[in-house]
Every structure is written in structure tokens, then in C-alpha cells.
């Protein structure tokens, strides 16, 4: 037996997917062994959709859900309407079967009639004498007249039978004797009278025993028979009185169950509807009171999210909106602190709790701060995504971006960030320098440094040159297309120590952008990033003494 985590009451299962607390009436969605609170409006819409379908199974499921919803909206009325629909469908099905049986009987009668006529025809043909023919002719005329009259009476009796006027039908069928299937109809009429009398007596007995709902069920199909209508009306009056008694005893659930069974055709129906409205108002009041107590307890325990969820359900009850505003003030203050410390993701989580009028009176302030945090956080992710794409590649960038989904970053934002994070990366190996000195700087591939790192492509040098370093640069026309120039400074494994140093210089449009003048044997490999935004002419120089090999490894340009 599961217990409600709010009031501790026992939880009963309405059907395979819905459960209800017997004490507080809270509804839960059943998912395996897990229970989660049901959204009343969503459940109501689900029941309404089932209710509007034609099948009996759908109606039964809808009635179960409406009964579980209790006084929510017009659920109690829907329970009554659903039960009526089911009863009517069953009655219609019974009528259909009865009519099908009657048609089968009529078809059998017609078959026997045809067989009889065929036999008579053969007998007539067998009579060959003129006298016999004349006699037969006279007989046929007489029989035809008699047959026509009997057939008219027969059809009239069948009509009485089908309309439930069994006494009138019996009177005619008895006079018809063995005509067609009159004997069968006569037997059926007597049986129907007996069945009807038994049902009537049963309904009256139910009434005398105080079983008024059963009285209505039994006599409902016998409208007009003796004083059935009077008994039905009296039973409805008794049910109404019981409903009034339960209402005065504050047993509102029982009152609603009783009153919901009074049919629309009853003279008590108008006042029943009025009393049902009062019953539902009382049930809503009780439910609101329970919800309010649970919400206040959650608030006082510091469980603000739970308290907010409960208060929203009863926001118009007592001072629920005041509590919601207090909770909203607390969430907003926390969100503001998180915003100021740069924790935009957590900030968004709090703001999402108070961005509608139902949640907080100043919800527009939360929406404004949410949009600010979203813009800043989005731009931060976009910039970081580009950096990751430049340094680690697109696969790592995509993994980074996909991990940033949160209240501020939606699926659409993720898609946009994946596009923005892609950066064009071009290896210097792919660009042909427009100026390349014959000595000083060389290309190499598959080079290993002193730490064991292997590089696909490097620019290295083992020769110093006098004069302006810019004159000894490899020069590339990059036409302002790129933002960053990246490479790794490394000492090659083939380095021969002779006490001298190497140097690296990077120029942009003739202006020195970067210089590393002393690269020795103790220089560990490290990355370099240079901003070349707007640069049209890139110069790269690597210098060093003979047999002293230094390099810039894996040089790339990127957006």
C-alpha cells in the first residue's frame, strides 16, 4: 500500500495509469512503481476526449477519470452523462437484438407461407375434372376473401405486439387461431406480459425497500405501464431527499453520488442541479483548504518550489497570491545574485519559475532579467565554442555546445550555436607564400620535439641572418580574412646544444606582432595565439644557429 507524500493518506488505484489519495483526494500519474502528481486540466481534457468518442470502453474510462477528478469543473455532471450514455447504449443494443430476432421470425413465417402456397398450387393442378376445377375456383375465391381479412387482422396484431400493447395483440391472435405464426406470437405476448409484470413488481419492491436507484433502473424502460412513471418520480424525490440529508451532514461526496443519478426527465432535476452546484462548491472549498494547508506547510519548511506549485493551483483562495509573491521575491533575489556572479544558467532556472502572472506579480521583471541572462550566456557559449573549434576541432565543439542546454538555451538555440561555433581553419601548409627566402626558414613534416610530440607540419630554421628580420620572413597574402594565427613553439628532437638560442618573429602588414628571441634547450613546447584581424600581409620568420633546430609547429589561420 502506497501512502500520499503530502498528507500520508492511503493511495488507491483508479485504473492502470491513475491513482488517488483517499484522504486528500490528490491524483497521481502511475508510471511503473513511480507516482507523479497529475495536472488536473490535462487529465480533464484526456477524459473529455474519451467521453466524446462512441465506444462503451472509452465512455467507461472517461467516467472513471471524471469520478477521480471529483468536483473539478463539470466532472460530476460528466459522470452522470456518461453513465446515462452507457445505459442508453445498452438499451439500444437490446432493442437492436430484439428487432433482429423479430425480423428473423418474420422471414421464417414468409418461408413457411411460400412452402404452403407451393403445396396448394400443386394440389390444384392435380384436379383435372371441370367440376372439380369449378368447385376449387369457388373455394379459392372464398379462401382469398377470408385470407385477406385474416392477414389484415394479423398485421394489426403484430403492430400491437411490437408497440408493447400485448393485451390487444392477444385478443386478435386468439381469434386468428393457427393463422401463420399467430400461436407463436400469442405465446410470446403472454411471456412478455409476465416479464413486464415481474419487472414492475420488482421495481415496486425495490421502492418499498428504499432502493430508489434500483427502482429507477428497473422501471425506466416501462414508461406508461400502470403507475411506473409515478414510482420513478417518487424514487427521484427520495434520492433528492437523501442528497439533501448528506449535504446537511457535510458528506458531500455521498450527496454528489446520490444526486448524480437523478435523470433529466425527473421533475426534481432542476432543483437537483441547483443542489449539485452547492455540493461542488463545498467540495472545492474543502479541497482548496487542504491544498492551502499543504502549501503553507511546504512554504514554512522552505520547500518553495513545492509550495509555489500548490499555491498556483489555488491562487485565488485566501492569501495564496501573497504567498506566491513572497516566493517570487525570494526566487528573484536569488536569480539576481546568480546573475551578478555570472552563473547565468542557474539564474535562468530560478527566473523560469516566476515568468508568468500566475507565479509572481512582478513577472515582467523576471522576464526582462531572463532575456538579459540569455543573451549574455548565449554570446559566452558562442565565443567559447569558436575557441574550442579552433583549438580542439569541431567534434569537441559540438560536444561542448550540446552539453549547454538549460532554461536559457533551448533546442533552437543549440542549433544556432552549433552553426555559429563552426570556424574555418586553414593550415599555413595550404597557403603558398608570395615571398620565400632561399635560406633561413624551411618546411618539414612529421617532426618530433624533445617531449615526444609529433607534428604534421612545421616551419623550422637552423641559420641566423643579419639585417632586417622582416626581409627574411615567409610572407603570405591573407587579405584580412582571418582573426587568429595559432601555432606551437617547439624545440626539435634533433636539437644540438651549442649554447646559442633561436628566435621567432611574426609580422602583420610590416609591423611586428610577436617576438620570441631566446629559445633554448630548456624551452618546453607551448601554444601561441596572435590576433591578426584586419591583417592583409602575414610574415613568419624562424631563426637559429647552424644545427640548432627550432620550429613553429602546426601553424593555422582561423576565423
Secondary structure as a PSIPRED ss2 file (coil, helix, strand):
# PSIPRED VFORMAT (PSIPRED V4.0)

   1 X C   1.000  0.000  0.000
   2 X C   1.000  0.000  0.000
   3 X E   0.000  0.000  1.000
   4 X C   1.000  0.000  0.000
   5 X C   1.000  0.000  0.000
   6 X C   1.000  0.000  0.000
   7 X C   1.000  0.000  0.000
   8 X C   1.000  0.000  0.000
   9 X C   1.000  0.000  0.000
  10 X E   0.000  0.000  1.000
  11 X E   0.000  0.000  1.000
  12 X E   0.000  0.000  1.000
  13 X E   0.000  0.000  1.000
  14 X C   1.000  0.000  0.000
  15 X C   1.000  0.000  0.000
  16 X C   1.000  0.000  0.000
  17 X C   1.000  0.000  0.000
  18 X E   0.000  0.000  1.000
  19 X E   0.000  0.000  1.000
  20 X E   0.000  0.000  1.000
  21 X E   0.000  0.000  1.000
  22 X C   1.000  0.000  0.000
  23 X C   1.000  0.000  0.000
  24 X C   1.000  0.000  0.000
  25 X C   1.000  0.000  0.000
  26 X C   1.000  0.000  0.000
  27 X E   0.000  0.000  1.000
  28 X E   0.000  0.000  1.000
  29 X E   0.000  0.000  1.000
  30 X E   0.000  0.000  1.000
  31 X E   0.000  0.000  1.000
  32 X C   1.000  0.000  0.000
  33 X C   1.000  0.000  0.000
  34 X E   0.000  0.000  1.000
  35 X E   0.000  0.000  1.000
  36 X E   0.000  0.000  1.000
  37 X E   0.000  0.000  1.000
  38 X C   1.000  0.000  0.000
  39 X C   1.000  0.000  0.000
  40 X H   0.000  1.000  0.000
  41 X H   0.000  1.000  0.000
  42 X H   0.000  1.000  0.000
  43 X H   0.000  1.000  0.000
  44 X H   0.000  1.000  0.000
  45 X H   0.000  1.000  0.000
  46 X H   0.000  1.000  0.000
  47 X H   0.000  1.000  0.000
  48 X H   0.000  1.000  0.000
  49 X H   0.000  1.000  0.000
  50 X H   0.000  1.000  0.000
  51 X H   0.000  1.000  0.000
  52 X C   1.000  0.000  0.000
  53 X C   1.000  0.000  0.000
  54 X C   1.000  0.000  0.000
  55 X C   1.000  0.000  0.000
  56 X H   0.000  1.000  0.000
  57 X H   0.000  1.000  0.000
  58 X H   0.000  1.000  0.000
  59 X H   0.000  1.000  0.000
  60 X H   0.000  1.000  0.000
  61 X H   0.000  1.000  0.000
  62 X H   0.000  1.000  0.000
  63 X H   0.000  1.000  0.000
  64 X H   0.000  1.000  0.000
  65 X H   0.000  1.000  0.000
  66 X H   0.000  1.000  0.000
  67 X H   0.000  1.000  0.000
  68 X H   0.000  1.000  0.000
  69 X H   0.000  1.000  0.000
  70 X C   1.000  0.000  0.000
  71 X C   1.000  0.000  0.000
  72 X C   1.000  0.000  0.000
  73 X C   1.000  0.000  0.000
  74 X C   1.000  0.000  0.000
  75 X H   0.000  1.000  0.000
  76 X H   0.000  1.000  0.000
  77 X H   0.000  1.000  0.000
  78 X H   0.000  1.000  0.000
  79 X H   0.000  1.000  0.000
  80 X H   0.000  1.000  0.000
  81 X H   0.000  1.000  0.000
  82 X H   0.000  1.000  0.000
  83 X H   0.000  1.000  0.000
  84 X H   0.000  1.000  0.000
  85 X H   0.000  1.000  0.000
  86 X H   0.000  1.000  0.000
  87 X H   0.000  1.000  0.000
  88 X H   0.000  1.000  0.000
  89 X H   0.000  1.000  0.000
  90 X H   0.000  1.000  0.000
  91 X H   0.000  1.000  0.000
  92 X H   0.000  1.000  0.000
  93 X H   0.000  1.000  0.000
  94 X H   0.000  1.000  0.000
  95 X H   0.000  1.000  0.000
  96 X H   0.000  1.000  0.000
  97 X H   0.000  1.000  0.000
  98 X H   0.000  1.000  0.000
  99 X H   0.000  1.000  0.000
 100 X H   0.000  1.000  0.000
 101 X H   0.000  1.000  0.000
 102 X H   0.000  1.000  0.000
 103 X H   0.000  1.000  0.000
 104 X H   0.000  1.000  0.000
 105 X H   0.000  1.000  0.000
 106 X H   0.000  1.000  0.000
 107 X H   0.000  1.000  0.000
 108 X H   0.000  1.000  0.000
 109 X H   0.000  1.000  0.000
 110 X H   0.000  1.000  0.000
 111 X H   0.000  1.000  0.000
 112 X H   0.000  1.000  0.000
 113 X H   0.000  1.000  0.000
 114 X H   0.000  1.000  0.000
 115 X H   0.000  1.000  0.000
 116 X H   0.000  1.000  0.000
 117 X H   0.000  1.000  0.000
 118 X H   0.000  1.000  0.000
 119 X H   0.000  1.000  0.000
 120 X H   0.000  1.000  0.000
 121 X H   0.000  1.000  0.000
 122 X H   0.000  1.000  0.000
 123 X H   0.000  1.000  0.000
 124 X H   0.000  1.000  0.000
 125 X H   0.000  1.000  0.000
 126 X H   0.000  1.000  0.000
 127 X C   1.000  0.000  0.000
 128 X C   1.000  0.000  0.000
 129 X C   1.000  0.000  0.000
 130 X H   0.000  1.000  0.000
 131 X H   0.000  1.000  0.000
 132 X H   0.000  1.000  0.000
 133 X H   0.000  1.000  0.000
 134 X H   0.000  1.000  0.000
 135 X H   0.000  1.000  0.000
 136 X H   0.000  1.000  0.000
 137 X H   0.000  1.000  0.000
 138 X H   0.000  1.000  0.000
 139 X H   0.000  1.000  0.000
 140 X H   0.000  1.000  0.000
 141 X H   0.000  1.000  0.000
 142 X H   0.000  1.000  0.000
 143 X H   0.000  1.000  0.000
 144 X H   0.000  1.000  0.000
 145 X H   0.000  1.000  0.000
 146 X H   0.000  1.000  0.000
 147 X H   0.000  1.000  0.000
 148 X H   0.000  1.000  0.000
 149 X H   0.000  1.000  0.000
 150 X H   0.000  1.000  0.000
 151 X H   0.000  1.000  0.000
 152 X H   0.000  1.000  0.000
 153 X H   0.000  1.000  0.000
 154 X H   0.000  1.000  0.000
 155 X H   0.000  1.000  0.000
 156 X H   0.000  1.000  0.000
 157 X H   0.000  1.000  0.000
 158 X H   0.000  1.000  0.000
 159 X H   0.000  1.000  0.000
 160 X H   0.000  1.000  0.000
 161 X H   0.000  1.000  0.000
 162 X H   0.000  1.000  0.000
 163 X C   1.000  0.000  0.000
 164 X C   1.000  0.000  0.000
 165 X C   1.000  0.000  0.000
 166 X H   0.000  1.000  0.000
 167 X H   0.000  1.000  0.000
 168 X H   0.000  1.000  0.000
 169 X H   0.000  1.000  0.000
 170 X H   0.000  1.000  0.000
 171 X H   0.000  1.000  0.000
 172 X H   0.000  1.000  0.000
 173 X H   0.000  1.000  0.000
 174 X H   0.000  1.000  0.000
 175 X H   0.000  1.000  0.000
 176 X H   0.000  1.000  0.000
 177 X C   1.000  0.000  0.000
 178 X C   1.000  0.000  0.000
 179 X C   1.000  0.000  0.000
 180 X C   1.000  0.000  0.000
 181 X C   1.000  0.000  0.000
 182 X H   0.000  1.000  0.000
 183 X H   0.000  1.000  0.000
 184 X H   0.000  1.000  0.000
 185 X H   0.000  1.000  0.000
 186 X H   0.000  1.000  0.000
 187 X H   0.000  1.000  0.000
 188 X H   0.000  1.000  0.000
 189 X H   0.000  1.000  0.000
 190 X H   0.000  1.000  0.000
 191 X H   0.000  1.000  0.000
 192 X H   0.000  1.000  0.000
 193 X H   0.000  1.000  0.000
 194 X H   0.000  1.000  0.000
 195 X H   0.000  1.000  0.000
 196 X H   0.000  1.000  0.000
 197 X H   0.000  1.000  0.000
 198 X H   0.000  1.000  0.000
 199 X H   0.000  1.000  0.000
 200 X H   0.000  1.000  0.000
 201 X H   0.000  1.000  0.000
 202 X H   0.000  1.000  0.000
 203 X H   0.000  1.000  0.000
 204 X H   0.000  1.000  0.000
 205 X H   0.000  1.000  0.000
 206 X H   0.000  1.000  0.000
 207 X H   0.000  1.000  0.000
 208 X H   0.000  1.000  0.000
 209 X C   1.000  0.000  0.000
 210 X C   1.000  0.000  0.000
 211 X C   1.000  0.000  0.000
 212 X H   0.000  1.000  0.000
 213 X H   0.000  1.000  0.000
 214 X H   0.000  1.000  0.000
 215 X H   0.000  1.000  0.000
 216 X H   0.000  1.000  0.000
 217 X H   0.000  1.000  0.000
 218 X H   0.000  1.000  0.000
 219 X H   0.000  1.000  0.000
 220 X H   0.000  1.000  0.000
 221 X H   0.000  1.000  0.000
 222 X H   0.000  1.000  0.000
 223 X C   1.000  0.000  0.000
 224 X C   1.000  0.000  0.000
 225 X C   1.000  0.000  0.000
 226 X C   1.000  0.000  0.000
 227 X C   1.000  0.000  0.000
 228 X H   0.000  1.000  0.000
 229 X H   0.000  1.000  0.000
 230 X H   0.000  1.000  0.000
 231 X H   0.000  1.000  0.000
 232 X H   0.000  1.000  0.000
 233 X H   0.000  1.000  0.000
 234 X H   0.000  1.000  0.000
 235 X H   0.000  1.000  0.000
 236 X H   0.000  1.000  0.000
 237 X H   0.000  1.000  0.000
 238 X H   0.000  1.000  0.000
 239 X H   0.000  1.000  0.000
 240 X H   0.000  1.000  0.000
 241 X H   0.000  1.000  0.000
 242 X H   0.000  1.000  0.000
 243 X H   0.000  1.000  0.000
 244 X H   0.000  1.000  0.000
 245 X H   0.000  1.000  0.000
 246 X H   0.000  1.000  0.000
 247 X H   0.000  1.000  0.000
 248 X H   0.000  1.000  0.000
 249 X C   1.000  0.000  0.000
 250 X C   1.000  0.000  0.000
 251 X C   1.000  0.000  0.000
 252 X H   0.000  1.000  0.000
 253 X H   0.000  1.000  0.000
 254 X H   0.000  1.000  0.000
 255 X H   0.000  1.000  0.000
 256 X H   0.000  1.000  0.000
 257 X H   0.000  1.000  0.000
 258 X H   0.000  1.000  0.000
 259 X H   0.000  1.000  0.000
 260 X C   1.000  0.000  0.000
 261 X C   1.000  0.000  0.000
 262 X C   1.000  0.000  0.000
 263 X C   1.000  0.000  0.000
 264 X C   1.000  0.000  0.000
 265 X C   1.000  0.000  0.000
 266 X C   1.000  0.000  0.000
 267 X C   1.000  0.000  0.000
 268 X C   1.000  0.000  0.000
 269 X H   0.000  1.000  0.000
 270 X H   0.000  1.000  0.000
 271 X H   0.000  1.000  0.000
 272 X H   0.000  1.000  0.000
 273 X H   0.000  1.000  0.000
 274 X H   0.000  1.000  0.000
 275 X H   0.000  1.000  0.000
 276 X H   0.000  1.000  0.000
 277 X H   0.000  1.000  0.000
 278 X H   0.000  1.000  0.000
 279 X H   0.000  1.000  0.000
 280 X H   0.000  1.000  0.000
 281 X H   0.000  1.000  0.000
 282 X H   0.000  1.000  0.000
 283 X H   0.000  1.000  0.000
 284 X H   0.000  1.000  0.000
 285 X H   0.000  1.000  0.000
 286 X H   0.000  1.000  0.000
 287 X H   0.000  1.000  0.000
 288 X H   0.000  1.000  0.000
 289 X H   0.000  1.000  0.000
 290 X H   0.000  1.000  0.000
 291 X H   0.000  1.000  0.000
 292 X H   0.000  1.000  0.000
 293 X H   0.000  1.000  0.000
 294 X H   0.000  1.000  0.000
 295 X H   0.000  1.000  0.000
 296 X H   0.000  1.000  0.000
 297 X H   0.000  1.000  0.000
 298 X H   0.000  1.000  0.000
 299 X H   0.000  1.000  0.000
 300 X H   0.000  1.000  0.000
 301 X C   1.000  0.000  0.000
 302 X C   1.000  0.000  0.000
 303 X C   1.000  0.000  0.000
 304 X H   0.000  1.000  0.000
 305 X H   0.000  1.000  0.000
 306 X H   0.000  1.000  0.000
 307 X H   0.000  1.000  0.000
 308 X H   0.000  1.000  0.000
 309 X H   0.000  1.000  0.000
 310 X H   0.000  1.000  0.000
 311 X H   0.000  1.000  0.000
 312 X H   0.000  1.000  0.000
 313 X H   0.000  1.000  0.000
 314 X C   1.000  0.000  0.000
 315 X C   1.000  0.000  0.000
 316 X C   1.000  0.000  0.000
 317 X C   1.000  0.000  0.000
 318 X C   1.000  0.000  0.000
 319 X C   1.000  0.000  0.000
 320 X H   0.000  1.000  0.000
 321 X H   0.000  1.000  0.000
 322 X H   0.000  1.000  0.000
 323 X H   0.000  1.000  0.000
 324 X H   0.000  1.000  0.000
 325 X H   0.000  1.000  0.000
 326 X H   0.000  1.000  0.000
 327 X H   0.000  1.000  0.000
 328 X H   0.000  1.000  0.000
 329 X H   0.000  1.000  0.000
 330 X H   0.000  1.000  0.000
 331 X H   0.000  1.000  0.000
 332 X H   0.000  1.000  0.000
 333 X H   0.000  1.000  0.000
 334 X H   0.000  1.000  0.000
 335 X H   0.000  1.000  0.000
 336 X H   0.000  1.000  0.000
 337 X H   0.000  1.000  0.000
 338 X H   0.000  1.000  0.000
 339 X H   0.000  1.000  0.000
 340 X H   0.000  1.000  0.000
 341 X C   1.000  0.000  0.000
 342 X C   1.000  0.000  0.000
 343 X C   1.000  0.000  0.000
 344 X H   0.000  1.000  0.000
 345 X H   0.000  1.000  0.000
 346 X H   0.000  1.000  0.000
 347 X H   0.000  1.000  0.000
 348 X H   0.000  1.000  0.000
 349 X H   0.000  1.000  0.000
 350 X H   0.000  1.000  0.000
 351 X H   0.000  1.000  0.000
 352 X H   0.000  1.000  0.000
 353 X H   0.000  1.000  0.000
 354 X H   0.000  1.000  0.000
 355 X C   1.000  0.000  0.000
 356 X C   1.000  0.000  0.000
 357 X C   1.000  0.000  0.000
 358 X C   1.000  0.000  0.000
 359 X C   1.000  0.000  0.000
 360 X C   1.000  0.000  0.000
 361 X C   1.000  0.000  0.000
 362 X C   1.000  0.000  0.000
 363 X H   0.000  1.000  0.000
 364 X H   0.000  1.000  0.000
 365 X H   0.000  1.000  0.000
 366 X H   0.000  1.000  0.000
 367 X H   0.000  1.000  0.000
 368 X H   0.000  1.000  0.000
 369 X H   0.000  1.000  0.000
 370 X H   0.000  1.000  0.000
 371 X H   0.000  1.000  0.000
 372 X H   0.000  1.000  0.000
 373 X H   0.000  1.000  0.000
 374 X H   0.000  1.000  0.000
 375 X H   0.000  1.000  0.000
 376 X H   0.000  1.000  0.000
 377 X H   0.000  1.000  0.000
 378 X H   0.000  1.000  0.000
 379 X H   0.000  1.000  0.000
 380 X H   0.000  1.000  0.000
 381 X H   0.000  1.000  0.000
 382 X H   0.000  1.000  0.000
 383 X H   0.000  1.000  0.000
 384 X H   0.000  1.000  0.000
 385 X H   0.000  1.000  0.000
 386 X H   0.000  1.000  0.000
 387 X H   0.000  1.000  0.000
 388 X H   0.000  1.000  0.000
 389 X H   0.000  1.000  0.000
 390 X H   0.000  1.000  0.000
 391 X H   0.000  1.000  0.000
 392 X H   0.000  1.000  0.000
 393 X C   1.000  0.000  0.000
 394 X H   0.000  1.000  0.000
 395 X H   0.000  1.000  0.000
 396 X H   0.000  1.000  0.000
 397 X H   0.000  1.000  0.000
 398 X H   0.000  1.000  0.000
 399 X H   0.000  1.000  0.000
 400 X H   0.000  1.000  0.000
 401 X H   0.000  1.000  0.000
 402 X H   0.000  1.000  0.000
 403 X C   1.000  0.000  0.000
 404 X C   1.000  0.000  0.000
 405 X C   1.000  0.000  0.000
 406 X C   1.000  0.000  0.000
 407 X C   1.000  0.000  0.000
 408 X C   1.000  0.000  0.000
 409 X C   1.000  0.000  0.000
 410 X C   1.000  0.000  0.000
 411 X H   0.000  1.000  0.000
 412 X H   0.000  1.000  0.000
 413 X H   0.000  1.000  0.000
 414 X H   0.000  1.000  0.000
 415 X H   0.000  1.000  0.000
 416 X H   0.000  1.000  0.000
 417 X H   0.000  1.000  0.000
 418 X H   0.000  1.000  0.000
 419 X H   0.000  1.000  0.000
 420 X H   0.000  1.000  0.000
 421 X H   0.000  1.000  0.000
 422 X C   1.000  0.000  0.000
 423 X C   1.000  0.000  0.000
 424 X C   1.000  0.000  0.000
 425 X E   0.000  0.000  1.000
 426 X E   0.000  0.000  1.000
 427 X E   0.000  0.000  1.000
 428 X H   0.000  1.000  0.000
 429 X H   0.000  1.000  0.000
 430 X H   0.000  1.000  0.000
 431 X C   1.000  0.000  0.000
 432 X C   1.000  0.000  0.000
 433 X C   1.000  0.000  0.000
 434 X C   1.000  0.000  0.000
 435 X E   0.000  0.000  1.000
 436 X C   1.000  0.000  0.000
 437 X C   1.000  0.000  0.000
 438 X C   1.000  0.000  0.000
 439 X C   1.000  0.000  0.000
 440 X C   1.000  0.000  0.000
 441 X E   0.000  0.000  1.000
 442 X E   0.000  0.000  1.000
 443 X E   0.000  0.000  1.000
 444 X E   0.000  0.000  1.000
 445 X E   0.000  0.000  1.000
 446 X E   0.000  0.000  1.000
 447 X E   0.000  0.000  1.000
 448 X E   0.000  0.000  1.000
 449 X E   0.000  0.000  1.000
 450 X C   1.000  0.000  0.000
 451 X C   1.000  0.000  0.000
 452 X C   1.000  0.000  0.000
 453 X C   1.000  0.000  0.000
 454 X E   0.000  0.000  1.000
 455 X E   0.000  0.000  1.000
 456 X E   0.000  0.000  1.000
 457 X E   0.000  0.000  1.000
 458 X E   0.000  0.000  1.000
 459 X E   0.000  0.000  1.000
 460 X E   0.000  0.000  1.000
 461 X E   0.000  0.000  1.000
 462 X C   1.000  0.000  0.000
 463 X C   1.000  0.000  0.000
 464 X C   1.000  0.000  0.000
 465 X C   1.000  0.000  0.000
 466 X C   1.000  0.000  0.000
 467 X C   1.000  0.000  0.000
 468 X C   1.000  0.000  0.000
 469 X H   0.000  1.000  0.000
 470 X H   0.000  1.000  0.000
 471 X H   0.000  1.000  0.000
 472 X H   0.000  1.000  0.000
 473 X C   1.000  0.000  0.000
 474 X E   0.000  0.000  1.000
 475 X E   0.000  0.000  1.000
 476 X E   0.000  0.000  1.000
 477 X E   0.000  0.000  1.000
 478 X C   1.000  0.000  0.000
 479 X C   1.000  0.000  0.000
 480 X C   1.000  0.000  0.000
 481 X C   1.000  0.000  0.000
 482 X C   1.000  0.000  0.000
 483 X C   1.000  0.000  0.000
 484 X E   0.000  0.000  1.000
 485 X E   0.000  0.000  1.000
 486 X E   0.000  0.000  1.000
 487 X E   0.000  0.000  1.000
 488 X E   0.000  0.000  1.000
 489 X E   0.000  0.000  1.000
 490 X E   0.000  0.000  1.000
 491 X E   0.000  0.000  1.000
 492 X E   0.000  0.000  1.000
 493 X C   1.000  0.000  0.000
 494 X C   1.000  0.000  0.000
 495 X C   1.000  0.000  0.000
 496 X C   1.000  0.000  0.000
 497 X C   1.000  0.000  0.000
 498 X C   1.000  0.000  0.000
 499 X C   1.000  0.000  0.000
 500 X C   1.000  0.000  0.000
 501 X C   1.000  0.000  0.000
 502 X E   0.000  0.000  1.000
 503 X E   0.000  0.000  1.000
 504 X E   0.000  0.000  1.000
 505 X E   0.000  0.000  1.000
 506 X E   0.000  0.000  1.000
 507 X E   0.000  0.000  1.000
 508 X E   0.000  0.000  1.000
 509 X C   1.000  0.000  0.000
 510 X C   1.000  0.000  0.000
 511 X E   0.000  0.000  1.000
 512 X E   0.000  0.000  1.000
 513 X E   0.000  0.000  1.000
 514 X E   0.000  0.000  1.000
 515 X E   0.000  0.000  1.000
 516 X E   0.000  0.000  1.000
 517 X E   0.000  0.000  1.000
 518 X E   0.000  0.000  1.000
 519 X E   0.000  0.000  1.000
 520 X C   1.000  0.000  0.000
 521 X C   1.000  0.000  0.000
 522 X C   1.000  0.000  0.000
 523 X C   1.000  0.000  0.000
 524 X C   1.000  0.000  0.000
 525 X C   1.000  0.000  0.000
 526 X E   0.000  0.000  1.000
 527 X E   0.000  0.000  1.000
 528 X E   0.000  0.000  1.000
 529 X E   0.000  0.000  1.000
 530 X E   0.000  0.000  1.000
 531 X E   0.000  0.000  1.000
 532 X C   1.000  0.000  0.000
 533 X C   1.000  0.000  0.000
 534 X C   1.000  0.000  0.000
 535 X C   1.000  0.000  0.000
 536 X C   1.000  0.000  0.000
 537 X E   0.000  0.000  1.000
 538 X E   0.000  0.000  1.000
 539 X E   0.000  0.000  1.000
 540 X E   0.000  0.000  1.000
 541 X E   0.000  0.000  1.000
 542 X E   0.000  0.000  1.000
 543 X E   0.000  0.000  1.000
 544 X C   1.000  0.000  0.000
 545 X C   1.000  0.000  0.000
 546 X C   1.000  0.000  0.000
 547 X C   1.000  0.000  0.000
 548 X C   1.000  0.000  0.000
 549 X C   1.000  0.000  0.000
 550 X E   0.000  0.000  1.000
 551 X E   0.000  0.000  1.000
 552 X E   0.000  0.000  1.000
 553 X E   0.000  0.000  1.000
 554 X E   0.000  0.000  1.000
 555 X E   0.000  0.000  1.000
 556 X E   0.000  0.000  1.000
 557 X E   0.000  0.000  1.000
 558 X E   0.000  0.000  1.000
 559 X C   1.000  0.000  0.000
